[in-house]
């Protein structure tokens, strides 16, 4: 199983990085339209996202109007072993690279928010299925940081929304005991409600 997941990660990562810039921008515009079909995305105060790297779907179009609606955007920061916190970020704010070279807001820890304090989080991924299972990058940061959601009836706070290109969908991912399911997935073509899927299938 580990070998299969490594192969999936490598294959999908390569395909994603091969996308030309124009295709990424077009997909980002489609994802923004799909996210705005989600009522919570339009009203929730504390929105978490990510800084796109290695071909990830960029979020600048989707989050560009948050401030005008009185919402606050946050980026993840590494706060310890497999632990994420979320720091406020506005375009132009100072950034610093974390241990993986990914930019994080250069703000003091007292301004960070815990995962439990977020209202909605846009989650990066390499693959997903319609039951809300997600193949991440192997570090386990999101699953560990949002592990408290496994004990709650879903959807719950924060709402977890995967962001993906449509080609990242696969028919079924075998869940691991530590996996935290997504509530929705937004692609350039549709908004998928994973809470409506029959987990027994």
For each residue, the residues with C-beta under 8 A, 3 or more apart:
1: 4 5 174
2: 5 6
3: 6 7
4: 1 7 8
5: 1 2 8 9 135 138
6: 2 3 9 10 138
7: 3 4 10 11
8: 4 5 11 12 126 127 135 170
9: 5 6 12 13 126 127 135 137 138
10: 6 7 13 14
11: 7 8 14 15
12: 8 9 15 16 126 127 135 167 168
13: 9 10 16 17 54 55 126
14: 10 11 17 18
15: 11 12 18 19 167
16: 12 13 19 54 55 56 126 165 168
17: 13 14 54 55
18: 14 15 55
19: 15 16 23 24 27 55 165
20: 23 24
21: 24 25
22: 25 26
23: 19 20 26 27
24: 19 20 21 27 28 55 57 58
25: 21 22 28 29 58 61
26: 22 23 29 30 188
27: 19 23 24 30 31 57 165 187 188
28: 24 25 31 32 57 58 59 60 61 62 188
29: 25 26 32 33 61 188
30: 26 27 33 34 187 188 189
31: 27 28 34 35 57 59 61 62 163 186 187 188
32: 28 29 35 36 61 62 64
33: 29 30 36 37
34: 30 31 37 38 186 187 188 189 190 191
35: 31 32 38 41 62 122 161 186 191
36: 32 33 41 42
37: 33 34 191
38: 34 35 41 42 161 184 186 191
39: 42 43
40: 43 44 119 120 159
41: 35 36 38 44 47 120 161
42: 36 38 39 69
43: 39 40 69 71
44: 40 41 47 71 119 120 159
45: 70 71 72 119
46: 71 72 74 86 113 117 118 119 120 158
47: 41 44 63 66 71 72 73 74 118 119 120 121 122
48: 73 74 75 76 86 118 120 121 122 158
49: 59 62 63 73 74 75 121 122
50: 56 59 75 76 122 123 124
51: 75 95 102 103 104
52: 55 56 57 58 59 124
53: 56 101 102
54: 13 16 17
55: 13 16 17 18 19 24 52
56: 16 50 52 53 124 163
57: 24 27 28 31 52 124 163 164 165
58: 24 25 28 52 61
59: 28 31 49 50 52 62 63 122 163
60: 28 63 64
61: 25 28 29 31 32 58 64
62: 28 31 32 35 49 59 122 163
63: 47 49 59 60 66 73 122
64: 32 60 61
65: 68 69
66: 47 63 69 71 72 73
67: 70 71 72 73 90
68: 65
69: 42 43 65 66
70: 45 67
71: 43 44 45 46 47 66 67
72: 45 46 47 66 67 88
73: 47 48 49 63 66 67 88 89 90
74: 46 47 48 49 86 87 88 89 113 118
75: 48 49 50 51 86 87 89 103 104 105
76: 48 50 84 85 86 87 104 141
77: 84 85 86 87 98 104 105 112
78: 83 84 98 99 100 104 141
79: 83 84 85 109 112
80: 83
81:
82: 139 140 141 144 145
83: 78 79 80 141 144 145
84: 76 77 78 79 115 141 142 145
85: 76 77 79 109 112 113 114 115
86: 46 48 74 75 76 77 112 113 114 115 117 118 121
87: 74 75 76 77 104 105 107 111 112 113
88: 72 73 74 105 107 111
89: 73 74 75 93 105
90: 67 73 93
91:
92:
93: 89 90 105 106 107
94: 105 106
95: 51 103 104 105 106
96: 103 104 106
97: 101 102 103 104
98: 77 78 101 102 103 104
99: 78
100: 78
101: 53 97 98
102: 51 53 97 98
103: 51 75 95 96 97 98
104: 51 75 76 77 78 87 95 96 97 98
105: 75 77 87 88 89 93 94 95
106: 93 94 95 96
107: 87 88 93 111 112
108: 111
109: 79 85 112
110:
111: 87 88 107 108
112: 77 79 85 86 87 107 109
113: 46 74 85 86 87 117 118
114: 85 86 117 118
115: 84 85 86 118 121 145 146 148 158
116: 148 157 158
117: 46 86 113 114
118: 46 47 48 74 86 113 114 115 121 157 158
119: 40 44 45 46 47 157 158 159
120: 40 41 44 46 47 48 158 159 161
121: 47 48 49 86 115 118 146 158 159 160 161
122: 35 47 48 49 50 59 62 63 161 162 163 186
123: 50 134 142 160 161 162 163 182
124: 50 52 56 57 136 137 162 163
125: 128 134 135 136 162 163 164 168
126: 8 9 12 13 16 135 136 137 168
127: 8 9 12 134 135 164 168 169 170 173
128: 125 132 133 134 135 162 164 168 169 170 173 182 185
129: 132 133 169 170 171 172 173
130: 169 185 192 194 197
131: 172 181 194 197 198 199 201
132: 128 129 162 181 182 183 185 194 195 197
133: 128 129 172 173 174 175 179 181 182
134: 123 125 127 128 142 162 173 179 181 182
135: 5 8 9 12 125 126 127 128 173
136: 124 125 126 139 140 141 142 143
137: 9 124 126
138: 5 6 9
139: 82 136
140: 82 136 143 144 178
141: 76 78 82 83 84 136 144 145
142: 84 123 134 136 145 146 180
143: 136 140 146 147 178 179 180
144: 82 83 140 141 147 178
145: 82 83 84 115 141 142
146: 115 121 142 143 149 158 160 180
147: 143 144 150 178 180
148: 115 116 151 152
149: 146 152 154 156 160 180
150: 147 180
151: 148
152: 148 149 156
153: 156
154: 149 181 183 195
155: 159 183 195
156: 149 152 153 159
157: 116 118 119
158: 46 48 115 116 118 119 120 121 146
159: 40 44 119 120 121 155 156 183 184
160: 121 123 146 149 180 181 182 183 184
161: 35 38 41 120 121 122 123 182 183 184 185 186
162: 122 123 124 125 128 132 134 182 184 185 186
163: 31 56 57 59 62 122 123 124 125 185 186
164: 57 125 127 128 168 169 185 186 187
165: 16 19 27 57 168 187 188
166: 169 187 188 189 190
167: 12 15
168: 12 16 125 126 127 128 164 165 187
169: 127 128 129 130 164 166 185 187
170: 8 127 128 129 173
171: 129
172: 129 131 133
173: 127 128 129 133 134 135 170
174: 1 133
175: 133 179 181
176: 179
177:
178: 140 143 144 147
179: 133 134 143 175 176
180: 142 143 146 147 149 150 160
181: 131 132 133 134 154 160 175 194
182: 123 128 132 133 134 160 161 162 185 194
183: 132 154 155 159 160 161 193 194 195
184: 38 159 160 161 162 191 192 193 194 195
185: 128 130 132 161 162 163 164 169 182 191 192 194
186: 31 34 35 38 122 161 162 163 164 190 191 192
187: 27 30 31 34 164 165 166 168 169 190 192
188: 26 27 28 29 30 31 34 165 166
189: 30 34 166
190: 34 166 186 187
191: 34 35 37 38 184 185 186
192: 130 184 185 186 187
193: 183 184 196 197
194: 130 131 132 181 182 183 184 185 197
195: 132 154 155 183 184
196: 193
197: 130 131 132 193 194 201
198: 131 201
199: 131
200:
201: 131 197 198
